[in-house]
């Protein structure tokens, strides 16, 4: 699935940076989750490594989301 954001480019560089982190982390998360379900003929993945990568991706997504909430809250209060 593809993440979609409004077509209007955000004016704030902080918002653009947070959106880039959010989307790149979501794509990485999708990729890491696919590794956990390999095709039958391929060797089994290192599940400990995959799990660590999934946790890191989830952390990065949460971090980006928090940045966006913080930025937009400050902008709305000004």
PDB file of N, CA, C and O in Angstrom:
ATOM      1  N   UNK A   1       0.829  -1.165   0.000  1.00  0.00           N
ATOM      2  CA  UNK A   1       0.000   0.000   0.000  1.00  0.00           C
ATOM      3  C   UNK A   1       0.880   1.237   0.000  1.00  0.00           C
ATOM      4  O   UNK A   1       2.018   1.211   0.469  1.00  0.00           O
ATOM      5  N   UNK A   2       0.336   2.315  -0.531  1.00  0.00           N
ATOM      6  CA  UNK A   2       1.090   3.537  -0.643  1.00  0.00           C
ATOM      7  C   UNK A   2       0.530   4.584   0.308  1.00  0.00           C
ATOM      8  O   UNK A   2      -0.682   4.760   0.424  1.00  0.00           O
ATOM      9  N   UNK A   3       1.444   5.277   0.987  1.00  0.00           N
ATOM     10  CA  UNK A   3       1.030   6.357   1.873  1.00  0.00           C
ATOM     11  C   UNK A   3       0.798   7.613   1.053  1.00  0.00           C
ATOM     12  O   UNK A   3       1.594   7.933   0.169  1.00  0.00           O
ATOM     13  N   UNK A   4      -0.272   8.320   1.332  1.00  0.00           N
ATOM     14  CA  UNK A   4      -0.578   9.536   0.587  1.00  0.00           C
ATOM     15  C   UNK A   4      -0.706  10.706   1.555  1.00  0.00           C
ATOM     16  O   UNK A   4      -1.305  10.597   2.624  1.00  0.00           O
ATOM     17  N   UNK A   5      -0.132  11.813   1.147  1.00  0.00           N
ATOM     18  CA  UNK A   5      -0.236  13.045   1.903  1.00  0.00           C
ATOM     19  C   UNK A   5      -0.815  14.100   0.982  1.00  0.00           C
ATOM     20  O   UNK A   5      -0.793  13.932  -0.238  1.00  0.00           O
ATOM     21  N   UNK A   6      -1.324  15.165   1.530  1.00  0.00           N
ATOM     22  CA  UNK A   6      -1.873  16.214   0.678  1.00  0.00           C
ATOM     23  C   UNK A   6      -0.853  16.654  -0.370  1.00  0.00           C
ATOM     24  O   UNK A   6       0.350  16.682  -0.112  1.00  0.00           O
ATOM     25  N   UNK A   7      -1.357  16.997  -1.556  1.00  0.00           N
ATOM     26  CA  UNK A   7      -0.466  17.367  -2.649  1.00  0.00           C
ATOM     27  C   UNK A   7       0.216  18.703  -2.411  1.00  0.00           C
ATOM     28  O   UNK A   7       1.248  18.990  -3.018  1.00  0.00           O
ATOM     29  N   UNK A   8      -0.344  19.514  -1.542  1.00  0.00           N
ATOM     30  CA  UNK A   8       0.270  20.797  -1.237  1.00  0.00           C
ATOM     31  C   UNK A   8       1.557  20.553  -0.463  1.00  0.00           C
ATOM     32  O   UNK A   8       1.563  19.848   0.546  1.00  0.00           O
ATOM     33  N   UNK A   9       2.651  21.143  -0.946  1.00  0.00           N
ATOM     34  CA  UNK A   9       3.952  20.955  -0.295  1.00  0.00           C
ATOM     35  C   UNK A   9       3.988  21.759   1.001  1.00  0.00           C
ATOM     36  O   UNK A   9       3.708  22.958   0.994  1.00  0.00           O
ATOM     37  N   UNK A  10       4.332  21.108   2.114  1.00  0.00           N
ATOM     38  CA  UNK A  10       4.386  21.841   3.386  1.00  0.00           C
ATOM     39  C   UNK A  10       5.442  22.940   3.314  1.00  0.00           C
ATOM     40  O   UNK A  10       6.500  22.754   2.713  1.00  0.00           O
ATOM     41  N   UNK A  11       5.151  24.083   3.929  1.00  0.00           N
ATOM     42  CA  UNK A  11       6.076  25.207   3.911  1.00  0.00           C
ATOM     43  C   UNK A  11       7.237  24.996   4.872  1.00  0.00           C
ATOM     44  O   UNK A  11       8.352  25.454   4.620  1.00  0.00           O
ATOM     45  N   UNK A  12       6.980  24.316   5.947  1.00  0.00           N
ATOM     46  CA  UNK A  12       7.989  24.124   6.987  1.00  0.00           C
ATOM     47  C   UNK A  12       8.963  23.000   6.619  1.00  0.00           C
ATOM     48  O   UNK A  12       8.556  21.895   6.261  1.00  0.00           O
ATOM     49  N   UNK A  13      10.236  23.308   6.716  1.00  0.00           N
ATOM     50  CA  UNK A  13      11.266  22.283   6.462  1.00  0.00           C
ATOM     51  C   UNK A  13      11.175  21.181   7.510  1.00  0.00           C
ATOM     52  O   UNK A  13      11.416  20.014   7.202  1.00  0.00           O
ATOM     53  N   UNK A  14      10.828  21.539   8.753  1.00  0.00           N
ATOM     54  CA  UNK A  14      10.683  20.527   9.804  1.00  0.00           C
ATOM     55  C   UNK A  14       9.556  19.556   9.471  1.00  0.00           C
ATOM     56  O   UNK A  14       9.684  18.356   9.715  1.00  0.00           O
ATOM     57  N   UNK A  15       8.465  20.056   8.922  1.00  0.00           N
ATOM     58  CA  UNK A  15       7.358  19.179   8.534  1.00  0.00           C
ATOM     59  C   UNK A  15       7.800  18.273   7.391  1.00  0.00           C
ATOM     60  O   UNK A  15       7.529  17.072   7.411  1.00  0.00           O
ATOM     61  N   UNK A  16       8.476  18.837   6.397  1.00  0.00           N
ATOM     62  CA  UNK A  16       8.951  18.013   5.264  1.00  0.00           C
ATOM     63  C   UNK A  16       9.911  16.929   5.747  1.00  0.00           C
ATOM     64  O   UNK A  16       9.834  15.784   5.301  1.00  0.00           O
ATOM     65  N   UNK A  17      10.810  17.287   6.654  1.00  0.00           N
ATOM     66  CA  UNK A  17      11.761  16.306   7.193  1.00  0.00           C
ATOM     67  C   UNK A  17      11.025  15.200   7.944  1.00  0.00           C
ATOM     68  O   UNK A  17      11.345  14.022   7.781  1.00  0.00           O
ATOM     69  N   UNK A  18      10.049  15.566   8.760  1.00  0.00           N
ATOM     70  CA  UNK A  18       9.280  14.573   9.513  1.00  0.00           C
ATOM     71  C   UNK A  18       8.485  13.668   8.580  1.00  0.00           C
ATOM     72  O   UNK A  18       8.405  12.461   8.806  1.00  0.00           O
ATOM     73  N   UNK A  19       7.896  14.246   7.529  1.00  0.00           N
ATOM     74  CA  UNK A  19       7.145  13.434   6.566  1.00  0.00           C
ATOM     75  C   UNK A  19       8.062  12.476   5.820  1.00  0.00           C
ATOM     76  O   UNK A  19       7.685  11.335   5.550  1.00  0.00           O
ATOM     77  N   UNK A  20       9.261  12.932   5.486  1.00  0.00           N
ATOM     78  CA  UNK A  20      10.222  12.034   4.813  1.00  0.00           C
ATOM     79  C   UNK A  20      10.603  10.872   5.726  1.00  0.00           C
ATOM     80  O   UNK A  20      10.663   9.724   5.285  1.00  0.00           O
ATOM     81  N   UNK A  21      10.860  11.174   7.006  1.00  0.00           N
ATOM     82  CA  UNK A  21      11.192  10.112   7.958  1.00  0.00           C
ATOM     83  C   UNK A  21      10.016   9.147   8.111  1.00  0.00           C
ATOM     84  O   UNK A  21      10.206   7.932   8.155  1.00  0.00           O
ATOM     85  N   UNK A  22       8.828   9.682   8.189  1.00  0.00           N
ATOM     86  CA  UNK A  22       7.632   8.845   8.340  1.00  0.00           C
ATOM     87  C   UNK A  22       7.450   7.918   7.145  1.00  0.00           C
ATOM     88  O   UNK A  22       7.235   6.719   7.324  1.00  0.00           O
ATOM     89  N   UNK A  23       7.532   8.451   5.937  1.00  0.00           N
ATOM     90  CA  UNK A  23       7.310   7.617   4.750  1.00  0.00           C
ATOM     91  C   UNK A  23       8.448   6.625   4.535  1.00  0.00           C
ATOM     92  O   UNK A  23       8.198   5.464   4.210  1.00  0.00           O
ATOM     93  N   UNK A  24       9.688   7.063   4.712  1.00  0.00           N
ATOM     94  CA  UNK A  24      10.803   6.125   4.506  1.00  0.00           C
ATOM     95  C   UNK A  24      10.766   5.007   5.542  1.00  0.00           C
ATOM     96  O   UNK A  24      11.059   3.856   5.220  1.00  0.00           O
ATOM     97  N   UNK A  25      10.412   5.333   6.770  1.00  0.00           N
ATOM     98  CA  UNK A  25      10.325   4.311   7.820  1.00  0.00           C
ATOM     99  C   UNK A  25       9.186   3.340   7.551  1.00  0.00           C
ATOM    100  O   UNK A  25       9.312   2.145   7.820  1.00  0.00           O
ATOM    101  N   UNK A  26       8.078   3.841   7.024  1.00  0.00           N
ATOM    102  CA  UNK A  26       6.947   2.962   6.697  1.00  0.00           C
ATOM    103  C   UNK A  26       7.326   1.994   5.576  1.00  0.00           C
ATOM    104  O   UNK A  26       6.976   0.815   5.631  1.00  0.00           O
ATOM    105  N   UNK A  27       8.042   2.489   4.557  1.00  0.00           N
ATOM    106  CA  UNK A  27       8.494   1.594   3.486  1.00  0.00           C
ATOM    107  C   UNK A  27       9.486   0.563   4.010  1.00  0.00           C
ATOM    108  O   UNK A  27       9.439  -0.605   3.625  1.00  0.00           O
ATOM    109  N   UNK A  28      10.392   1.002   4.896  1.00  0.00           N
ATOM    110  CA  UNK A  28      11.350   0.060   5.489  1.00  0.00           C
ATOM    111  C   UNK A  28      10.626  -0.986   6.328  1.00  0.00           C
ATOM    112  O   UNK A  28      10.981  -2.164   6.294  1.00  0.00           O
ATOM    113  N   UNK A  29       9.620  -0.563   7.076  1.00  0.00           N
ATOM    114  CA  UNK A  29       8.855  -1.497   7.896  1.00  0.00           C
ATOM    115  C   UNK A  29       8.183  -2.552   7.027  1.00  0.00           C
ATOM    116  O   UNK A  29       8.210  -3.741   7.343  1.00  0.00           O
ATOM    117  N   UNK A  30       7.584  -2.106   5.938  1.00  0.00           N
ATOM    118  CA  UNK A  30       6.942  -3.039   5.013  1.00  0.00           C
ATOM    119  C   UNK A  30       7.952  -4.045   4.473  1.00  0.00           C
ATOM    120  O   UNK A  30       7.669  -5.241   4.401  1.00  0.00           O
ATOM    121  N   UNK A  31       9.118  -3.560   4.099  1.00  0.00           N
ATOM    122  CA  UNK A  31      10.168  -4.428   3.558  1.00  0.00           C
ATOM    123  C   UNK A  31      10.639  -5.444   4.599  1.00  0.00           C
ATOM    124  O   UNK A  31      10.801  -6.626   4.295  1.00  0.00           O
ATOM    125  N   UNK A  32      10.853  -4.977   5.812  1.00  0.00           N
ATOM    126  CA  UNK A  32      11.314  -5.882   6.879  1.00  0.00           C
ATOM    127  C   UNK A  32      10.259  -6.935   7.206  1.00  0.00           C
ATOM    128  O   UNK A  32      10.599  -8.091   7.455  1.00  0.00           O
ATOM    129  N   UNK A  33       8.997  -6.552   7.209  1.00  0.00           N
ATOM    130  CA  UNK A  33       7.931  -7.517   7.488  1.00  0.00           C
ATOM    131  C   UNK A  33       7.850  -8.575   6.394  1.00  0.00           C
ATOM    132  O   UNK A  33       7.569  -9.740   6.673  1.00  0.00           O
ATOM    133  N   UNK A  34       8.094  -8.171   5.150  1.00  0.00           N
ATOM    134  CA  UNK A  34       8.104  -9.152   4.060  1.00  0.00           C
ATOM    135  C   UNK A  34       9.231 -10.168   4.239  1.00  0.00           C
ATOM    136  O   UNK A  34       9.077 -11.338   3.888  1.00  0.00           O
ATOM    137  N   UNK A  35      10.360  -9.722   4.785  1.00  0.00           N
ATOM    138  CA  UNK A  35      11.487 -10.632   5.013  1.00  0.00           C
ATOM    139  C   UNK A  35      11.111 -11.735   6.003  1.00  0.00           C
ATOM    140  O   UNK A  35      11.641 -12.844   5.941  1.00  0.00           O
ATOM    141  N   UNK A  36      10.204 -11.424   6.902  1.00  0.00           N
ATOM    142  CA  UNK A  36       9.792 -12.395   7.916  1.00  0.00           C
ATOM    143  C   UNK A  36       8.957 -13.522   7.313  1.00  0.00           C
ATOM    144  O   UNK A  36       8.796 -14.574   7.931  1.00  0.00           O
ATOM    145  N   UNK A  37       8.424 -13.305   6.103  1.00  0.00           N
ATOM    146  CA  UNK A  37       7.617 -14.316   5.425  1.00  0.00           C
ATOM    147  C   UNK A  37       8.260 -14.653   4.075  1.00  0.00           C
ATOM    148  O   UNK A  37       7.711 -14.320   3.024  1.00  0.00           O
ATOM    149  N   UNK A  38       9.417 -15.310   4.106  1.00  0.00           N
ATOM    150  CA  UNK A  38      10.119 -15.582   2.851  1.00  0.00           C
ATOM    151  C   UNK A  38       9.407 -16.639   2.016  1.00  0.00           C
ATOM    152  O   UNK A  38       8.593 -17.412   2.522  1.00  0.00           O
ATOM    153  N   UNK A  39       9.727 -16.654   0.745  1.00  0.00           N
ATOM    154  CA  UNK A  39       9.210 -17.710  -0.135  1.00  0.00           C
ATOM    155  C   UNK A  39       9.824 -19.038   0.307  1.00  0.00           C
ATOM    156  O   UNK A  39      10.916 -19.064   0.875  1.00  0.00           O
ATOM    157  N   UNK A  40       9.134 -20.113   0.051  1.00  0.00           N
ATOM    158  CA  UNK A  40       9.557 -21.439   0.525  1.00  0.00           C
ATOM    159  C   UNK A  40      10.998 -21.829   0.164  1.00  0.00           C
ATOM    160  O   UNK A  40      11.723 -22.291   1.045  1.00  0.00           O
ATOM    161  N   UNK A  41      11.445 -21.666  -1.084  1.00  0.00           N
ATOM    162  CA  UNK A  41      12.783 -22.158  -1.402  1.00  0.00           C
ATOM    163  C   UNK A  41      13.924 -21.359  -0.787  1.00  0.00           C
ATOM    164  O   UNK A  41      15.041 -21.865  -0.691  1.00  0.00           O
ATOM    165  N   UNK A  42      13.671 -20.132  -0.372  1.00  0.00           N
ATOM    166  CA  UNK A  42      14.773 -19.317   0.148  1.00  0.00           C
ATOM    167  C   UNK A  42      15.101 -19.709   1.586  1.00  0.00           C
ATOM    168  O   UNK A  42      14.263 -20.274   2.288  1.00  0.00           O
ATOM    169  N   UNK A  43      16.329 -19.407   2.020  1.00  0.00           N
ATOM    170  CA  UNK A  43      16.701 -19.742   3.406  1.00  0.00           C
ATOM    171  C   UNK A  43      15.914 -18.894   4.404  1.00  0.00           C
ATOM    172  O   UNK A  43      15.499 -17.775   4.099  1.00  0.00           O
ATOM    173  N   UNK A  44      15.721 -19.436   5.572  1.00  0.00           N
ATOM    174  CA  UNK A  44      14.970 -18.726   6.617  1.00  0.00           C
ATOM    175  C   UNK A  44      15.732 -17.470   7.027  1.00  0.00           C
ATOM    176  O   UNK A  44      16.957 -17.497   7.149  1.00  0.00           O
ATOM    177  N   UNK A  45      15.018 -16.382   7.236  1.00  0.00           N
ATOM    178  CA  UNK A  45      15.687 -15.144   7.641  1.00  0.00           C
ATOM    179  C   UNK A  45      16.172 -15.215   9.078  1.00  0.00           C
ATOM    180  O   UNK A  45      15.692 -16.032   9.863  1.00  0.00           O
ATOM    181  N   UNK A  46      17.112 -14.366   9.415  1.00  0.00           N
ATOM    182  CA  UNK A  46      17.565 -14.219  10.793  1.00  0.00           C
ATOM    183  C   UNK A  46      16.483 -13.430  11.526  1.00  0.00           C
ATOM    184  O   UNK A  46      16.447 -12.202  11.456  1.00  0.00           O
ATOM    185  N   UNK A  47      15.615 -14.132  12.220  1.00  0.00           N
ATOM    186  CA  UNK A  47      14.444 -13.499  12.825  1.00  0.00           C
ATOM    187  C   UNK A  47      14.820 -12.487  13.904  1.00  0.00           C
ATOM    188  O   UNK A  47      14.093 -11.517  14.115  1.00  0.00           O
ATOM    189  N   UNK A  48      15.935 -12.697  14.585  1.00  0.00           N
ATOM    190  CA  UNK A  48      16.347 -11.724  15.594  1.00  0.00           C
ATOM    191  C   UNK A  48      16.711 -10.395  14.923  1.00  0.00           C
ATOM    192  O   UNK A  48      16.362  -9.329  15.429  1.00  0.00           O
ATOM    193  N   UNK A  49      17.410 -10.459  13.791  1.00  0.00           N
ATOM    194  CA  UNK A  49      17.772  -9.259  13.056  1.00  0.00           C
ATOM    195  C   UNK A  49      16.524  -8.579  12.481  1.00  0.00           C
ATOM    196  O   UNK A  49      16.373  -7.360  12.573  1.00  0.00           O
ATOM    197  N   UNK A  50      15.637  -9.379  11.889  1.00  0.00           N
ATOM    198  CA  UNK A  50      14.406  -8.824  11.325  1.00  0.00           C
ATOM    199  C   UNK A  50      13.588  -8.141  12.422  1.00  0.00           C
ATOM    200  O   UNK A  50      13.055  -7.051  12.218  1.00  0.00           O
ATOM    201  N   UNK A  51      13.494  -8.784  13.582  1.00  0.00           N
ATOM    202  CA  UNK A  51      12.743  -8.215  14.696  1.00  0.00           C
ATOM    203  C   UNK A  51      13.350  -6.889  15.143  1.00  0.00           C
ATOM    204  O   UNK A  51      12.622  -5.933  15.410  1.00  0.00           O
ATOM    205  N   UNK A  52      14.673  -6.826  15.228  1.00  0.00           N
ATOM    206  CA  UNK A  52      15.341  -5.578  15.611  1.00  0.00           C
ATOM    207  C   UNK A  52      15.057  -4.474  14.595  1.00  0.00           C
ATOM    208  O   UNK A  52      14.824  -3.323  14.963  1.00  0.00           O
ATOM    209  N   UNK A  53      15.079  -4.836  13.324  1.00  0.00           N
ATOM    210  CA  UNK A  53      14.813  -3.849  12.274  1.00  0.00           C
ATOM    211  C   UNK A  53      13.369  -3.360  12.334  1.00  0.00           C
ATOM    212  O   UNK A  53      13.111  -2.170  12.156  1.00  0.00           O
ATOM    213  N   UNK A  54      12.428  -4.267  12.582  1.00  0.00           N
ATOM    214  CA  UNK A  54      11.020  -3.888  12.697  1.00  0.00           C
ATOM    215  C   UNK A  54      10.831  -2.942  13.878  1.00  0.00           C
ATOM    216  O   UNK A  54      10.118  -1.945  13.766  1.00  0.00           O
ATOM    217  N   UNK A  55      11.459  -3.243  14.995  1.00  0.00           N
ATOM    218  CA  UNK A  55      11.371  -2.378  16.177  1.00  0.00           C
ATOM    219  C   UNK A  55      11.936  -0.994  15.860  1.00  0.00           C
ATOM    220  O   UNK A  55      11.343   0.016  16.238  1.00  0.00           O
ATOM    221  N   UNK A  56      13.081  -0.938  15.169  1.00  0.00           N
ATOM    222  CA  UNK A  56      13.686   0.345  14.814  1.00  0.00           C
ATOM    223  C   UNK A  56      12.775   1.145  13.884  1.00  0.00           C
ATOM    224  O   UNK A  56      12.618   2.354  14.053  1.00  0.00           O
ATOM    225  N   UNK A  57      12.178   0.474  12.906  1.00  0.00           N
ATOM    226  CA  UNK A  57      11.258   1.150  11.989  1.00  0.00           C
ATOM    227  C   UNK A  57      10.056   1.706  12.743  1.00  0.00           C
ATOM    228  O   UNK A  57       9.639   2.841  12.512  1.00  0.00           O
ATOM    229  N   UNK A  58       9.506   0.904  13.641  1.00  0.00           N
ATOM    230  CA  UNK A  58       8.350   1.347  14.427  1.00  0.00           C
ATOM    231  C   UNK A  58       8.727   2.555  15.290  1.00  0.00           C
ATOM    232  O   UNK A  58       7.941   3.491  15.432  1.00  0.00           O
ATOM    233  N   UNK A  59       9.918   2.530  15.856  1.00  0.00           N
ATOM    234  CA  UNK A  59      10.400   3.662  16.652  1.00  0.00           C
ATOM    235  C   UNK A  59      10.504   4.916  15.788  1.00  0.00           C
ATOM    236  O   UNK A  59      10.068   5.992  16.196  1.00  0.00           O
ATOM    237  N   UNK A  60      11.084   4.776  14.590  1.00  0.00           N
ATOM    238  CA  UNK A  60      11.239   5.920  13.692  1.00  0.00           C
ATOM    239  C   UNK A  60       9.884   6.482  13.258  1.00  0.00           C
ATOM    240  O   UNK A  60       9.730   7.696  13.127  1.00  0.00           O
ATOM    241  N   UNK A  61       8.908   5.608  13.037  1.00  0.00           N
ATOM    242  CA  UNK A  61       7.558   6.057  12.683  1.00  0.00           C
ATOM    243  C   UNK A  61       6.949   6.844  13.850  1.00  0.00           C
ATOM    244  O   UNK A  61       6.364   7.907  13.643  1.00  0.00           O
ATOM    245  N   UNK A  62       7.084   6.327  15.057  1.00  0.00           N
ATOM    246  CA  UNK A  62       6.552   7.015  16.234  1.00  0.00           C
ATOM    247  C   UNK A  62       7.249   8.359  16.439  1.00  0.00           C
ATOM    248  O   UNK A  62       6.605   9.349  16.786  1.00  0.00           O
ATOM    249  N   UNK A  63       8.551   8.390  16.225  1.00  0.00           N
ATOM    250  CA  UNK A  63       9.324   9.629  16.367  1.00  0.00           C
ATOM    251  C   UNK A  63       8.852  10.677  15.362  1.00  0.00           C
ATOM    252  O   UNK A  63       8.646  11.837  15.720  1.00  0.00           O
ATOM    253  N   UNK A  64       8.683  10.272  14.114  1.00  0.00           N
ATOM    254  CA  UNK A  64       8.225  11.199  13.077  1.00  0.00           C
ATOM    255  C   UNK A  64       6.817  11.705  13.379  1.00  0.00           C
ATOM    256  O   UNK A  64       6.527  12.888  13.204  1.00  0.00           O
ATOM    257  N   UNK A  65       5.946  10.806  13.833  1.00  0.00           N
ATOM    258  CA  UNK A  65       4.581  11.200  14.167  1.00  0.00           C
ATOM    259  C   UNK A  65       4.581  12.200  15.323  1.00  0.00           C
ATOM    260  O   UNK A  65       3.831  13.176  15.299  1.00  0.00           O
ATOM    261  N   UNK A  66       5.405  11.964  16.318  1.00  0.00           N
ATOM    262  CA  UNK A  66       5.495  12.884  17.449  1.00  0.00           C
ATOM    263  C   UNK A  66       6.002  14.248  16.981  1.00  0.00           C
ATOM    264  O   UNK A  66       5.492  15.281  17.414  1.00  0.00           O
ATOM    265  N   UNK A  67       7.011  14.256  16.094  1.00  0.00           N
ATOM    266  CA  UNK A  67       7.525  15.518  15.566  1.00  0.00           C
ATOM    267  C   UNK A  67       6.419  16.288  14.845  1.00  0.00           C
ATOM    268  O   UNK A  67       6.277  17.497  15.023  1.00  0.00           O
ATOM    269  N   UNK A  68       5.641  15.578  14.034  1.00  0.00           N
ATOM    270  CA  UNK A  68       4.557  16.236  13.303  1.00  0.00           C
ATOM    271  C   UNK A  68       3.512  16.820  14.243  1.00  0.00           C
ATOM    272  O   UNK A  68       3.048  17.942  14.036  1.00  0.00           O
ATOM    273  N   UNK A  69       3.141  16.072  15.271  1.00  0.00           N
ATOM    274  CA  UNK A  69       2.163  16.568  16.238  1.00  0.00           C
ATOM    275  C   UNK A  69       2.713  17.798  16.949  1.00  0.00           C
ATOM    276  O   UNK A  69       2.002  18.790  17.113  1.00  0.00           O
ATOM    277  N   UNK A  70       3.960  17.741  17.368  1.00  0.00           N
ATOM    278  CA  UNK A  70       4.580  18.866  18.065  1.00  0.00           C
ATOM    279  C   UNK A  70       4.635  20.107  17.181  1.00  0.00           C
ATOM    280  O   UNK A  70       4.296  21.206  17.619  1.00  0.00           O
ATOM    281  N   UNK A  71       5.065  19.924  15.935  1.00  0.00           N
ATOM    282  CA  UNK A  71       5.184  21.046  15.001  1.00  0.00           C
ATOM    283  C   UNK A  71       3.822  21.657  14.710  1.00  0.00           C
ATOM    284  O   UNK A  71       3.650  22.873  14.793  1.00  0.00           O
ATOM    285  N   UNK A  72       2.858  20.815  14.369  1.00  0.00           N
ATOM    286  CA  UNK A  72       1.544  21.349  14.003  1.00  0.00           C
ATOM    287  C   UNK A  72       0.830  21.975  15.196  1.00  0.00           C
ATOM    288  O   UNK A  72       0.084  22.940  15.029  1.00  0.00           O
ATOM    289  N   UNK A  73       1.045  21.447  16.385  1.00  0.00           N
ATOM    290  CA  UNK A  73       0.459  22.035  17.588  1.00  0.00           C
ATOM    291  C   UNK A  73       1.031  23.424  17.812  1.00  0.00           C
ATOM    292  O   UNK A  73       0.293  24.362  18.114  1.00  0.00           O
ATOM    293  N   UNK A  74       2.351  23.559  17.665  1.00  0.00           N
ATOM    294  CA  UNK A  74       2.983  24.876  17.843  1.00  0.00           C
ATOM    295  C   UNK A  74       2.502  25.852  16.783  1.00  0.00           C
ATOM    296  O   UNK A  74       2.224  27.012  17.085  1.00  0.00           O
ATOM    297  N   UNK A  75       2.400  25.383  15.524  1.00  0.00           N
ATOM    298  CA  UNK A  75       1.956  26.262  14.442  1.00  0.00           C
ATOM    299  C   UNK A  75       0.516  26.705  14.642  1.00  0.00           C
ATOM    300  O   UNK A  75       0.176  27.851  14.348  1.00  0.00           O
ATOM    301  N   UNK A  76      -0.332  25.814  15.135  1.00  0.00           N
ATOM    302  CA  UNK A  76      -1.747  26.145  15.349  1.00  0.00           C
ATOM    303  C   UNK A  76      -1.953  27.073  16.534  1.00  0.00           C
ATOM    304  O   UNK A  76      -2.946  27.798  16.597  1.00  0.00           O
ATOM    305  N   UNK A  77      -1.016  27.050  17.470  1.00  0.00           N
ATOM    306  CA  UNK A  77      -1.140  27.903  18.649  1.00  0.00           C
ATOM    307  C   UNK A  77      -0.575  29.301  18.414  1.00  0.00           C
ATOM    308  O   UNK A  77      -0.760  30.190  19.245  1.00  0.00           O
ATOM    309  N   UNK A  78       0.107  29.502  17.295  1.00  0.00           N
ATOM    310  CA  UNK A  78       0.683  30.831  16.998  1.00  0.00           C
ATOM    311  C   UNK A  78      -0.282  31.693  16.236  1.00  0.00           C
ATOM    312  O   UNK A  78       0.037  32.835  15.906  1.00  0.00           O
TER     313      UNK A  78
END
